């Protein structure tokens, strides 16, 4: 790793990477495709994106796992592949980083309400 993150934060600001979905779309991901699966099925593209952010100065790259939860993946019929997809996305990010940047998990919302809501609530 590039050093102890807490120590580095005491000395300077750290930079995170940028949007992953937009970069995947620019590289061929079609509307309605699952970004997490697209990245796993196209590891060279995922590595390219991570490398671009590192070369641009990112201290931290995020895994391509924003929608990698069972609820979100079920929209694509992939709820039984949660662990596989997330583990591969993490492996690709860590392998690409090669100690040049920290790797952080990207964890997004499920996109579902915990209970039904009405206008009065």
Backbone as CSV, one residue per row, in Angstrom:
resi,resn,N_x,N_y,N_z,CA_x,CA_y,CA_z,C_x,C_y,C_z
1,UNK,0.833,-1.183,0.000,0.000,0.000,0.000,0.879,1.248,0.000
2,UNK,0.306,2.343,-0.369,1.076,3.578,-0.423,1.404,4.156,0.956
3,UNK,1.153,3.438,2.002,1.422,3.922,3.353,0.188,3.780,4.224
4,UNK,0.348,4.165,5.463,-0.759,4.117,6.414,-1.710,5.266,6.109
5,UNK,-2.942,4.956,5.780,-3.905,5.974,5.365,-4.114,7.037,6.433
6,UNK,-4.223,6.650,7.679,-4.445,7.619,8.757,-3.279,8.602,8.823
7,UNK,-2.068,8.111,8.717,-0.894,8.987,8.749,-0.889,9.941,7.565
8,UNK,-1.220,9.423,6.397,-1.248,10.264,5.202,-2.324,11.336,5.338
9,UNK,-3.489,10.980,5.880,-4.566,11.952,6.051,-4.189,13.078,7.008
10,UNK,-3.299,12.807,7.935,-2.835,13.850,8.856,-1.931,14.847,8.147
11,UNK,-1.349,14.419,7.046,-0.391,15.248,6.314,-0.989,15.976,5.112
12,UNK,-1.948,15.328,4.454,-2.472,15.919,3.217,-3.854,15.361,2.883
13,UNK,-4.454,15.998,1.920,-5.730,15.544,1.391,-5.463,14.338,0.484
14,UNK,-6.381,13.385,0.435,-6.260,12.270,-0.503,-7.383,12.374,-1.537
15,UNK,-7.102,11.895,-2.727,-8.060,11.980,-3.821,-8.650,10.612,-4.136
16,UNK,-9.961,10.579,-4.288,-10.642,9.367,-4.734,-10.793,9.412,-6.247
17,UNK,-11.051,8.250,-6.823,-11.299,8.185,-8.253,-12.638,8.838,-8.570
18,UNK,-13.070,8.719,-9.801,-14.324,9.327,-10.221,-15.373,8.295,-10.574
19,UNK,-16.290,8.692,-11.417,-17.426,7.851,-11.794,-16.976,6.582,-12.508
20,UNK,-17.565,5.479,-12.127,-17.277,4.210,-12.793,-18.315,3.937,-13.879
21,UNK,-19.589,4.151,-13.577,-20.647,3.863,-14.542,-20.485,4.625,-15.846
22,UNK,-20.167,5.901,-15.755,-19.969,6.719,-16.945,-18.820,6.187,-17.784
23,UNK,-17.736,5.816,-17.116,-16.572,5.280,-17.830,-16.915,3.953,-18.506
24,UNK,-17.704,3.115,-17.852,-18.110,1.849,-18.463,-19.006,2.102,-19.676
25,UNK,-19.900,3.084,-19.567,-20.773,3.415,-20.695,-19.959,3.908,-21.881
26,UNK,-18.950,4.720,-21.618,-18.090,5.218,-22.693,-17.324,4.089,-23.378
27,UNK,-17.215,2.946,-22.702,-16.463,1.811,-23.232,-17.371,0.661,-23.673
28,UNK,-18.637,0.959,-23.895,-19.512,-0.018,-24.518,-20.636,-0.606,-23.696
29,UNK,-20.706,-0.304,-22.404,-21.817,-0.832,-21.616,-23.111,-0.176,-22.095
30,UNK,-24.104,-0.991,-22.383,-25.372,-0.500,-22.909,-26.351,-0.171,-21.784
31,UNK,-27.299,0.751,-22.043,-28.329,1.036,-21.044,-29.050,-0.257,-20.663
32,UNK,-29.281,-0.431,-19.378,-29.962,-1.612,-18.890,-29.044,-2.769,-18.539
33,UNK,-27.761,-2.662,-18.901,-26.811,-3.708,-18.517,-26.382,-3.512,-17.073
34,UNK,-26.048,-4.589,-16.411,-25.577,-4.544,-15.033,-24.114,-4.103,-15.019
35,UNK,-23.794,-2.932,-14.435,-22.413,-2.449,-14.421,-21.440,-3.403,-13.732
36,UNK,-21.888,-4.029,-12.666,-20.999,-4.923,-11.924,-20.642,-6.148,-12.769
37,UNK,-21.628,-6.731,-13.436,-21.368,-7.891,-14.287,-20.562,-7.485,-15.516
38,UNK,-20.876,-6.341,-16.101,-20.140,-5.861,-17.271,-18.657,-5.725,-16.941
39,UNK,-18.352,-5.183,-15.766,-16.955,-5.032,-15.368,-16.251,-6.360,-15.187
40,UNK,-16.931,-7.310,-14.564,-16.344,-8.634,-14.333,-16.142,-9.367,-15.661
41,UNK,-17.075,-9.184,-16.591,-16.962,-9.839,-17.892,-15.974,-9.139,-18.816
42,UNK,-15.584,-7.919,-18.463,-14.631,-7.142,-19.256,-13.513,-6.626,-18.353
43,UNK,-12.738,-7.524,-17.762,-11.726,-7.109,-16.787,-10.670,-6.163,-17.353
44,UNK,-10.346,-6.287,-18.628,-9.352,-5.382,-19.224,-9.862,-3.944,-19.207
45,UNK,-11.153,-3.760,-19.468,-11.738,-2.413,-19.413,-11.730,-1.877,-17.992
46,UNK,-12.053,-2.732,-17.045,-12.064,-2.325,-15.643,-10.657,-1.923,-15.203
47,UNK,-9.663,-2.709,-15.597,-8.267,-2.370,-15.273,-7.869,-1.044,-15.917
48,UNK,-8.287,-0.843,-17.160,-7.978,0.402,-17.864,-8.535,1.603,-17.100
49,UNK,-9.774,1.499,-16.660,-10.407,2.599,-15.927,-9.682,2.852,-14.609
50,UNK,-9.417,1.795,-13.855,-8.678,1.966,-12.598,-7.322,2.621,-12.862
51,UNK,-6.620,2.164,-13.888,-5.310,2.732,-14.213,-5.405,4.200,-14.599
52,UNK,-6.424,4.563,-15.366,-6.597,5.968,-15.743,-6.755,6.850,-14.509
53,UNK,-7.540,6.394,-13.545,-7.723,7.179,-12.328,-6.434,7.254,-11.509
54,UNK,-5.707,6.167,-11.425,-4.437,6.183,-10.687,-3.451,7.124,-11.374
55,UNK,-3.353,7.030,-12.695,-2.446,7.900,-13.448,-2.851,9.365,-13.344
56,UNK,-4.136,9.623,-13.141,-4.625,10.997,-12.982,-4.398,11.531,-11.573
57,UNK,-3.901,10.668,-10.670,-3.580,11.129,-9.328,-4.459,10.614,-8.211
58,UNK,-5.362,9.690,-8.507,-6.217,9.149,-7.443,-5.374,8.378,-6.434
59,UNK,-5.590,8.680,-5.171,-4.932,7.946,-4.086,-5.736,6.711,-3.710
60,UNK,-7.043,6.755,-3.980,-7.949,5.661,-3.638,-8.793,5.340,-4.864
61,UNK,-8.823,4.063,-5.233,-9.744,3.630,-6.283,-10.835,2.796,-5.626
62,UNK,-12.036,2.911,-6.174,-13.172,2.177,-5.624,-13.478,0.953,-6.482
63,UNK,-13.867,-0.108,-5.832,-14.253,-1.314,-6.547,-15.521,-1.058,-7.355
64,UNK,-15.706,-1.807,-8.410,-16.913,-1.694,-9.229,-18.019,-2.549,-8.607
65,UNK,-18.444,-2.137,-7.407,-19.409,-2.919,-6.630,-20.561,-2.077,-6.087
66,UNK,-20.775,-0.883,-6.638,-21.788,0.030,-6.112,-23.159,-0.641,-5.996
67,UNK,-23.550,-1.402,-7.006,-24.838,-2.092,-6.980,-24.683,-3.588,-6.762
68,UNK,-23.630,-3.972,-6.059,-23.315,-5.389,-5.888,-24.031,-6.078,-4.748
69,UNK,-25.200,-5.598,-4.372,-25.963,-6.265,-3.303,-27.049,-7.149,-3.924
70,UNK,-27.543,-8.095,-3.150,-28.522,-9.062,-3.659,-29.779,-8.382,-4.187
71,UNK,-30.218,-7.337,-3.508,-31.431,-6.643,-3.926,-31.258,-6.033,-5.313
72,UNK,-30.169,-5.326,-5.503,-29.918,-4.672,-6.790,-29.602,-5.694,-7.882
73,UNK,-28.778,-6.680,-7.566,-28.419,-7.682,-8.570,-29.616,-8.544,-8.978
74,UNK,-30.627,-8.636,-8.101,-31.820,-9.420,-8.450,-32.556,-8.804,-9.638
75,UNK,-32.369,-7.518,-9.879,-32.987,-6.860,-11.033,-32.469,-7.439,-12.347
76,UNK,-31.303,-8.091,-12.287,-30.683,-8.697,-13.470,-30.679,-10.225,-13.377
77,UNK,-31.371,-10.778,-12.382,-31.378,-12.223,-12.180,-30.047,-12.756,-11.677
78,UNK,-29.288,-11.913,-10.981,-27.937,-12.271,-10.538,-27.803,-12.368,-9.026
79,UNK,-28.924,-12.444,-8.303,-28.866,-12.436,-6.840,-28.078,-13.609,-6.272
80,UNK,-27.951,-14.683,-7.028,-27.193,-15.840,-6.539,-25.696,-15.734,-6.839
81,UNK,-25.286,-14.613,-7.452,-23.871,-14.429,-7.811,-23.227,-13.253,-7.073
82,UNK,-23.848,-12.808,-5.991,-23.359,-11.644,-5.247,-21.896,-11.812,-4.846
83,UNK,-21.589,-12.893,-4.161,-20.221,-13.092,-3.675,-19.235,-13.197,-4.833
84,UNK,-19.567,-13.941,-5.847,-18.681,-14.125,-7.004,-18.365,-12.796,-7.693
85,UNK,-19.404,-12.017,-7.984,-19.228,-10.749,-8.695,-18.425,-9.764,-7.857
86,UNK,-18.766,-9.640,-6.579,-18.047,-8.706,-5.713,-16.601,-9.126,-5.501
87,UNK,-16.369,-10.408,-5.279,-15.001,-10.891,-5.061,-14.138,-10.641,-6.288
88,UNK,-14.690,-10.849,-7.467,-13.917,-10.631,-8.694,-13.631,-9.147,-8.906
89,UNK,-14.606,-8.285,-8.631,-14.390,-6.843,-8.767,-13.310,-6.366,-7.801
90,UNK,-13.321,-6.892,-6.591,-12.293,-6.540,-5.601,-10.930,-7.045,-6.068
91,UNK,-10.886,-8.276,-6.562,-9.623,-8.846,-7.033,-9.030,-8.003,-8.159
92,UNK,-9.868,-7.588,-9.102,-9.400,-6.777,-10.226,-8.847,-5.447,-9.736
93,UNK,-9.547,-4.786,-8.829,-9.077,-3.495,-8.304,-7.764,-3.651,-7.548
94,UNK,-7.670,-4.656,-6.708,-6.445,-4.858,-5.918,-5.272,-5.203,-6.825
95,UNK,-5.524,-6.061,-7.792,-4.478,-6.459,-8.735,-4.001,-5.260,-9.553
96,UNK,-4.932,-4.428,-9.971,-4.592,-3.252,-10.768,-3.834,-2.225,-9.944
97,UNK,-4.220,-2.057,-8.705,-3.583,-1.069,-7.827,-2.093,-1.333,-7.640
98,UNK,-1.735,-2.576,-7.426,-0.330,-2.966,-7.215,0.394,-2.021,-6.251
99,UNK,-0.298,-1.612,-5.204,0.319,-0.764,-4.196,0.434,0.701,-4.579
100,UNK,-0.105,1.076,-5.728,-0.024,2.479,-6.162,-1.149,3.320,-5.592
101,UNK,-2.205,2.670,-5.122,-3.357,3.377,-4.553,-4.044,2.441,-3.572
102,UNK,-4.764,3.027,-2.638,-5.592,2.218,-1.751,-6.811,1.759,-2.541
103,UNK,-7.416,0.681,-2.100,-8.637,0.177,-2.721,-9.742,0.245,-1.678
104,UNK,-10.845,0.890,-2.050,-11.998,1.009,-1.153,-13.205,0.345,-1.802
105,UNK,-14.037,-0.268,-0.989,-15.269,-0.867,-1.499,-16.291,0.225,-1.779
106,UNK,-16.958,0.116,-2.895,-18.054,1.014,-3.231,-19.351,0.276,-2.914
107,UNK,-20.101,0.804,-1.954,-21.324,0.143,-1.502,-22.486,1.121,-1.651
108,UNK,-23.351,0.841,-2.589,-24.476,1.717,-2.856,-25.748,1.237,-2.188
109,UNK,-26.818,1.998,-2.352,-28.096,1.628,-1.744,-28.765,0.493,-2.510
110,UNK,-29.751,-0.116,-1.879,-30.503,-1.182,-2.546,-31.478,-0.611,-3.563
111,UNK,-31.869,0.637,-3.360,-32.855,1.240,-4.245,-34.284,0.906,-3.862
112,UNK,-34.439,0.261,-2.724,-35.776,-0.127,-2.266,-36.060,0.488,-0.905
113,UNK,-37.331,0.786,-0.668,-37.733,1.314,0.630,-37.836,0.177,1.636
114,UNK,-37.541,0.475,2.889,-37.649,-0.537,3.927,-39.093,-0.893,4.224
115,UNK,-39.988,0.065,4.054,-41.415,-0.190,4.236,-42.174,0.758,3.315
116,UNK,-43.412,0.410,2.993,-44.196,1.299,2.130,-44.368,2.670,2.783
117,UNK,-44.314,3.691,1.977,-44.500,5.052,2.486,-45.698,5.673,1.788
118,UNK,-46.362,6.584,2.500,-47.462,7.318,1.895,-47.133,8.801,1.971
119,UNK,-47.933,9.596,1.324,-47.726,11.038,1.306,-47.717,11.610,2.722
120,UNK,-48.517,11.081,3.630,-48.641,11.611,4.987,-47.426,11.303,5.847
121,UNK,-46.662,10.304,5.473,-45.505,9.952,6.293,-44.418,10.950,6.039
